[in-house]
Amino acid sequence: MSDERKKVYRAHLTTNPAHGEPCFCHYGYVSDCGQWVEGGDTRWRLTRDWCETEAEAKAVLAPELASMGSRLIEKAAQLLAAGEEARAGVPA
């Protein structure tokens, strides 16, 4: 069964390392009136965060993902420095 309506995508971030990638998308079809996205038994309002391609939807998350990455790198550096300090204070 094929759906002839326009397919749109919405991206989300995940913190589950099992997914391998921090972004995932779900999709739906634009309703006949053009105001809703329908996916199975669920309807969402058609807003700006719905995109025409999966790649476009994931790209919307790039700034948030970059910010998260920056904070993670900063935290890792702090933890490494604290570990070095702790090891320096312990006699061999």
N, C-alpha and C positions, 0 to 999 in steps of 0.2 A: 504494500500500500504506500503510495507516494503522496507527500503533502506538497501542494503547489504554492503554498503561502511562503512569504519571505521568512527565512531562517535568520535569527539573530543570536548573538552570544553575549554572555556576561561573565567577567572573570572575578576570581576570589583568590585570596592568599590563604595558604595552609601552613601550619607549623609542624605537620606530621612528616618526619623524615622518611617514612616508608614510601611516600609518594615520589620521592626523588626530585621532584620539581616543586618549587614553592607556589606555583600558580596553577589553577585549574579553571575550567569553564563549564558552565552549563548553558543550555540553549533552549530556545522555544521558537514559536512561530507567531508572527504579528497577526493579530486578529483582523477580521474583515473591516472593522471600523477604524483600525490603525491606532488605537489608543492602548492596547493591551498586548502583552506577550503571553501566549498560552503554551503550557508544558504539561501535558497529561491533564490531571484534575486541578492544576494550579494556574492562577493568572497573576501576572505582575504588571504594574503600570509601565508602559513604554517610556523610559526615561533616557537621559543622555548616556548612562552607563551601559546601555545595550549597543552592541556594535555589529557591523555586517560580517566581520570575520573573527575567527578565534585569535589570530595574531594581533589584530587591532585591539581586541578586548584585553588581552594580556599586556599590551603596550601601555594601556591606561594605568596599570599598576606599577610601571617602572619607577616613578619617583618615590613611591612608598617603599618599594622593595630596596631601592638604593639607600634610602634613609635607614631602613632596618639593618642592611648590611654594614653600613658605616658604624652604627651603634654596636653591632656585634663585634666588629673588628676592634673598636675602642675598648669594649669590655674584656675581650680576650687579651689585649695588651696589658690591661690593669691586672688581670689574674696572673699572667706570666710574670709581671714585675713583682707581685706579691709573693709568688712562689720562689723567685730568685732571692728575694730578701730573706725569706724563711730559711732557705737552704744555706745562705751566707752566714746565718746566725747559728747554725747547727755544726758542732765539731765533727770532723770526719772520722 
